[in-house]
Amino acid sequence: MPRARAKAPASDAAPWWLTDGDEECLGCGQLYIYEMEFRCPECEMTTCIHCRRRRPDGRLVCVSCLDAGGPGDGG
């Protein structure tokens, strides 16, 4: 039976989009990379890209603005 080769440890650092960031999301508390943040157009809050939501009119807003209602939400 052939012997399985052991993988060599990665000599290069992981790309920046795969590493944990230094910024903390105000929505979920997870760490994210600054270059990947989302800024809500209504309240200017910065969150990670996973804490953005799409309104029925197609605009992306943060979770708190979606829950509060407002322009484009009919409420």
CORHUFEN-V813868 format. One record per residue. PHI is phi in radians with two decimals (none if undefined). OMEGA is omega as a letter, one per 30 degrees, with the letter a starting at -180 (NA if undefined). BURIAL is 1 if it has 24 or more other C-alpha atoms within 12 Angstrom, else 0. Layout:
phi->PHI omega->OMEGA burial->BURIAL
phi->PHI omega->OMEGA burial->BURIAL
This chain:
phi->none omega->l burial->0
phi->-1.24 omega->a burial->0
phi->-1.44 omega->l burial->0
phi->-1.26 omega->l burial->0
phi->-1.39 omega->l burial->0
phi->-1.40 omega->l burial->0
phi->-1.26 omega->l burial->0
phi->-1.33 omega->l burial->0
phi->-1.10 omega->a burial->0
phi->-1.15 omega->a burial->0
phi->-1.53 omega->l burial->0
phi->-1.68 omega->l burial->0
phi->-1.25 omega->l burial->0
phi->-1.15 omega->l burial->0
phi->-1.02 omega->a burial->0
phi->-1.06 omega->a burial->0
phi->-1.38 omega->l burial->0
phi->-1.85 omega->a burial->0
phi->-1.69 omega->l burial->0
phi->-1.24 omega->a burial->0
phi->-1.70 omega->a burial->0
phi->-1.84 omega->a burial->0
phi->-1.56 omega->l burial->0
phi->-1.83 omega->a burial->0
phi->-1.23 omega->l burial->1
phi->-1.29 omega->a burial->1
phi->-1.45 omega->a burial->1
phi->-2.11 omega->l burial->0
phi->1.47 omega->l burial->0
phi->-1.32 omega->l burial->0
phi->-1.44 omega->l burial->0
phi->-2.48 omega->a burial->1
phi->-1.53 omega->a burial->0
phi->-0.92 omega->a burial->0
phi->-1.15 omega->a burial->0
phi->-1.88 omega->a burial->1
phi->-1.32 omega->l burial->1
phi->-2.05 omega->l burial->1
phi->-1.92 omega->a burial->1
phi->-1.15 omega->a burial->1
phi->-1.25 omega->a burial->0
phi->-1.66 omega->a burial->0
phi->-2.02 omega->l burial->0
phi->1.16 omega->l burial->0
phi->-1.29 omega->l burial->0
phi->-1.73 omega->l burial->1
phi->-2.43 omega->l burial->1
phi->-1.30 omega->a burial->1
phi->-1.23 omega->l burial->1
phi->-1.46 omega->a burial->1
phi->-1.77 omega->l burial->1
phi->-1.78 omega->a burial->1
phi->-2.30 omega->l burial->1
phi->-1.74 omega->l burial->0
phi->-1.36 omega->l burial->0
phi->-1.02 omega->l burial->0
phi->-1.46 omega->l burial->0
phi->1.73 omega->a burial->0
phi->-1.31 omega->l burial->0
phi->-1.64 omega->l burial->1
phi->-2.40 omega->l burial->1
phi->-1.33 omega->a burial->1
phi->-1.10 omega->a burial->1
phi->-1.17 omega->l burial->0
phi->-1.24 omega->l burial->1
phi->-1.18 omega->l burial->1
phi->-1.20 omega->a burial->0
phi->-1.34 omega->a burial->0
phi->1.34 omega->l burial->0
phi->2.58 omega->a burial->0
phi->-1.00 omega->l burial->0
phi->1.49 omega->a burial->0
phi->-1.79 omega->l burial->0
phi->1.36 omega->a burial->0
phi->-2.46 omega->NA burial->0
